[in-house]
C-alpha cells in the first residue's frame, strides 16, 4: 500500500524520529528550522560584534581595579556604557535562546528526542537572566563603592563588600551554572537535528560551537544546513532516512 506520508516514508508512531498525522511534520519541521536559522543569524551577529569590540575597543579600560594596603582603586566608565553593552548582549542572547527553545519544543511534538534539549534551553534562559541580574547588582555595587569612597581614591572594603556585591556574585555563580547546563542541552539539540535530517553539518556545528572564535564557522554551518533542509522539505524533495 502506498505510504500516506507526504515524503513517501511512514515510520511507526511513537518511535524516535516518527511523525504525527500526515502533513503535520512538514509545517512543524519547516517552522522549527526557520527558528534555528534565525537563531544562527543572531549568533553570528553577536559573535561578530564581540570580535569588533575586542579588536577596536579597550575592553580592559571598562573595569580597572588595583589594590593596595589602603583598599582597592576602581576605574569605571560612564554607567551608560555598561547599560548599552548589557542591553545589546541580553537582547541577542535571550532572542537566540527563545528561538531555539521554540524550535526544539515544536520538534518535540513529532520527535520526542527533542524534549530534553527543549527543557534544557529553558534552563539556559533562566541562567542568562540570572547572569544579567547578577551583573547589574555587581556593577551597581561597584559604582556605589566609588561614590562611597570618592572619585580617584582607594575604596575600602567597607564600601565595596556590601550585600549588593555578594548578591551579584551569587546570582552570577548560579546563573553561570544553569547557563552551562542549558548550553549543553542546546548542543545536544543541534546534534539531534543532524540525526533527524541526516545532515552532518548540524553535528559538526554542535562540536565547533564549543571552540571560541571557531564558533563563527559553527553558526554558518548550522545556518546553511537549516536553510537547505527547510528548502528541501518545502519543495517535497526531502525524505527522512529510516532509523
C-alpha positions in Angstrom: 0.0 0.0 0.0 1.4 3.4 -0.9 2.6 5.5 2.0 0.3 8.4 3.1 3.3 10.4 4.3 4.0 13.4 2.1 7.6 12.4 1.7 6.9 8.8 1.0 8.1 7.4 4.4 6.0 6.5 7.4 7.9 5.1 10.4 5.8 3.7 13.2 4.4 6.3 15.5 5.9 6.5 19.0 9.4 5.6 17.9 12.3 8.0 17.8 12.1 10.0 14.6 8.5 9.1 14.0 5.9 11.7 12.7 2.5 12.7 13.7 -0.5 12.9 11.4 0.3 13.3 7.7 1.1 16.9 6.8 1.9 18.0 10.4 5.6 17.2 10.1 6.0 19.5 7.0 4.7 22.5 8.9 6.4 21.7 12.2 9.8 20.9 10.6 9.7 23.9 8.4 8.8 26.3 11.2 11.4 24.8 13.6 14.1 25.1 11.0 13.2 28.7 10.3 13.7 29.4 14.0 17.0 27.6 14.0 18.2 29.6 11.0 17.2 32.9 12.6 18.9 31.9 15.9 22.1 31.1 13.9 22.0 34.6 12.3 21.7 36.2 15.7 24.6 34.1 17.0 26.7 35.3 14.1 25.8 39.0 14.8 26.7 38.5 18.5 30.0 36.9 17.7 31.0 39.5 15.1 30.1 42.3 17.5 32.2 40.7 20.2 35.2 40.5 17.9 34.8 44.1 16.8 34.5 45.3 20.4 37.6 43.2 21.5 39.6 44.5 18.5 38.7 48.2 18.4 37.8 48.9 22.0 40.0 48.9 25.1 37.7 46.5 27.0 40.1 46.4 29.9 39.5 50.1 30.4 35.8 49.4 31.1 36.8 48.0 34.5 40.2 48.6 36.1 40.9 47.5 39.7 44.2 48.0 41.5 44.7 47.1 45.1 46.9 48.5 47.9 47.1 48.3 51.7 44.6 51.1 51.9 42.0 49.5 49.7 41.1 49.0 46.0 41.2 51.7 43.4 38.4 51.2 40.9 38.2 52.9 37.5 34.8 52.8 35.8 33.4 54.4 32.6 30.0 56.1 32.4 27.2 53.7 33.5 25.5 54.2 30.2 28.5 52.3 28.5 27.7 49.2 30.6 24.0 49.6 30.1 24.5 49.6 26.4 26.7 46.5 26.4 24.3 44.6 28.7 21.2 45.5 26.8 22.7 44.5 23.5 24.0 41.2 24.9 20.8 40.4 26.7 18.7 41.1 23.6 20.8 38.9 21.3 21.3 36.1 23.8 17.7 35.9 25.0 16.3 36.1 21.5 18.6 33.3 20.3 17.6 31.0 23.1 13.9 31.8 22.8 14.1 30.8 19.1 15.9 27.6 19.8 13.6 26.7 22.7 10.6 27.2 20.3 12.3 25.1 17.6 13.0 22.2 20.0 9.6 22.3 21.6 8.0 22.3 18.2 10.0 19.3 17.1 9.3 17.5 20.4 5.7 17.3 19.2 6.7 14.9 16.4 10.1 13.6 17.7 10.4 13.0 21.4 14.2 13.2 21.3 13.9 17.0 21.3 12.1 17.1 24.7 15.3 17.2 26.7 17.0 19.9 24.5 13.8 22.0 24.8 13.7 21.7 28.6 17.4 22.5 28.9 17.1 25.5 26.6 14.6 26.8 29.2 17.2 26.2 31.9 19.7 28.2 29.8 17.2 31.1 29.6 16.8 31.2 33.4 20.6 31.1 33.7 21.1 34.0 31.3 18.5 36.1 33.1 20.2 35.4 36.4 23.6 36.3 34.9 22.4 39.7 33.7 20.7 40.4 37.0 23.9 39.5 38.8 25.9 41.7 36.6 23.5 44.5 37.3 23.9 44.1 41.0 27.6 43.7 40.8 28.1 46.9 38.7 25.7 48.8 40.9 27.8 47.8 44.0 31.0 49.0 42.2 29.6 52.4 41.3 28.2 52.7 44.9 31.6 51.9 46.2 33.3 54.6 44.2 30.6 57.1 45.3 31.1 56.0 48.9 34.9 56.5 48.9 35.0 59.4 46.5 36.3 59.5 43.0 40.0 58.9 42.4 40.8 57.4 45.8 41.2 53.9 47.2 37.9 52.2 48.0 37.9 50.5 51.5 36.3 47.1 51.9 33.5 48.6 54.0 32.3 50.4 50.9 32.8 47.6 48.4 31.8 44.4 50.2 28.1 45.1 50.5 25.0 42.9 50.3 24.6 44.1 46.7 28.1 42.9 45.8 27.7 39.5 47.3 24.2 39.2 45.9 25.6 39.9 42.4 28.3 37.4 42.9 25.8 34.7 44.0 23.5 35.3 41.0 26.4 35.3 38.6 27.6 31.9 40.0 24.1 30.3 39.9 23.3 31.8 36.5 26.6 30.6 35.1 26.0 27.0 36.3 22.4 27.0 34.8 23.6 28.5 31.6 26.3 25.9 31.2 23.8 23.0 31.7 21.4 24.6 29.3 24.1 25.3 26.7 25.0 21.6 26.8 21.3 20.9 26.1 21.3 23.2 23.1 24.4 21.4 21.7 22.6 18.1 22.1 19.6 19.7 20.2 21.9 20.6 17.3 23.4 17.1 17.3 19.9 15.6 17.2 18.9 17.9 14.3 21.7 16.2 12.4 20.4 12.8 13.3 16.8 13.7 12.4 17.6 15.2 9.0 20.7 13.1 8.2 22.8 16.3 7.8 26.3 16.1 9.3 26.7 19.9 9.2 24.4 20.2 12.3 26.7 17.8 14.1 29.9 19.5 13.1 28.4 22.8 14.1 27.4 21.4 17.5 31.1 20.4 18.1 32.6 23.6 16.8 30.3 25.8 18.9 32.4 24.8 21.9 35.6 26.5 20.5 35.9 30.3 20.8 36.2 32.2 17.5 35.7 28.9 15.6 32.1 29.1 16.7 31.5 31.6 13.9 32.1 28.7 11.4 29.7 26.6 13.5 26.9 29.2 13.2 27.5 29.4 9.5 27.3 25.6 9.1 24.1 25.4 11.2 22.5 28.3 9.3 23.4 26.7 5.9 22.1 23.3 7.0 18.8 24.7 8.4 18.1 26.6 5.3 19.0 23.8 2.9 16.9 21.2 4.7 14.0 23.6 5.1 14.0 24.3 1.4 14.0 20.6 0.6 11.1 20.0 3.0 9.0 22.8 1.5 9.6 21.6 -2.1 8.9 18.0 -1.2 12.3 16.7 -2.2 13.4 15.6 1.2 12.6 12.3 2.9 13.9 11.1 6.3 16.0 8.0 6.4 14.5 5.1 8.2 16.1 4.5 11.6 
